[in-house]
Amino acid sequence: MPTYAFKGRNKLNELVSGERDAANQDELRALLRREQITMTQASEKNVVSIPKLGRRKKVKAKELAVFTRQFSVMIDAGLPLVQCLDILAEQQQNTFFKDVLRQVRQNVEEGATLFAALEKHPKVFDSLYTHMVEAGETGGVLDLILQRLATLIEKVVKLKRSIVSASIYPAAVIAVAIGAIAVIMIVVIPQFEQIFIGLLGPGEALPLPTRIVMGISNFLAGWGGLALLAAIIGSSVGISYYYKTEKGRWQIDTLLLKLPIFGSILRKIAVARFSRILSTLLSSGVPILQSLDITAKTAGNVVIEKAILKVRAGVERGENFVEPLKATKVFPHMVGQMIGVGEQTGALDAMLGKIADFYEEEVDTAIADLLALIEPVLIAFLGVTIGGIVISMYLPLFTLIGKLAGGPK
């Protein structure tokens, strides 16, 4: 089917332009008329196939949030669906996202629902996104659903950004510390060793701390350093592959939730995410069983995922929401109490939103406290490590100075 570039005027008499696929100009004119556009000019373009979607390309959550927010505003303003997708596709700087939106627009033009068109691109629009769009289309409130989706994505992005920004400082300090210690041990210490061997007399032994530091230096400077690096890389790869197995993912996710300090933060993040997503789905009209399915898939931790699926099984059997939730022993007691109140008052979605707000604030506070704890620990670690290396190198010098001053041999 040929592609036409057109110009025309919309119902507000504003000049608009774009591209459409049509069999001929008469079909193009009729297509634009359905979009309330009067065509004034059209010319056929050379057929350009939409490039295949590369696996390595992706759409950032921030880009998806901006698209969803703009989409909701356009739908609320009364613009036709195809025209919205066309405008949003043309203004995307991410070529991968632009190609996806063009395909979505083409599918909608051919008669598919927006839900069906989005569902063909799971790498961009996950099940949470598509099922909320489906609920919006079914209920005739697509603009409202898109607003809620945009808000949800923005909150998730904010939560991730706070975690990443909190980890940048300690990660940078640890990386610099490891680099500095490696340079000292591999480059500087061997130079001191040659000096000490030349200055000390035969049969004289270096102090024990100095010998320990030099032994570590010789180990790292030789094949031992390469072996250690290979072991670290091999362990990382092995753990990564093991995590892809069902047993490995369960064991590692269970261990992460039991870690001191970090486990508590991870649990709060999981509760905040669970509450926010489930609240958004329920308030958008998605059935509770389907909402729990979607929430489980987006949990990010298999232990939390299994717990949500157990809750779903209990609700499917006719139980209330609270009892199977408490039986999982994964979610805090307060969450069960607040959900119970929300269920009794018929405001479960609103109560879940309040739980999400509370735990998002708890995550921010916990991360701030963790940073306050990590900073002095890192400083103490660097001081002890580098200070210990420096002192061990000075001990032989004290011995030599004593001998030169006529001290005891």
Helices and strands as residue ranges (DSSP letters): E 3-9, E 15-21, H 25-34, E 38-45, H 61-76, H 81-90, H 95-109, H 114-119, H 127-139, H 142-183, I 184-188, H 189-199, H 208-221, H 223-243, H 246-258, H 262-283, H 288-297, H 302-316, H 322-327, H 333-345, H 348-404
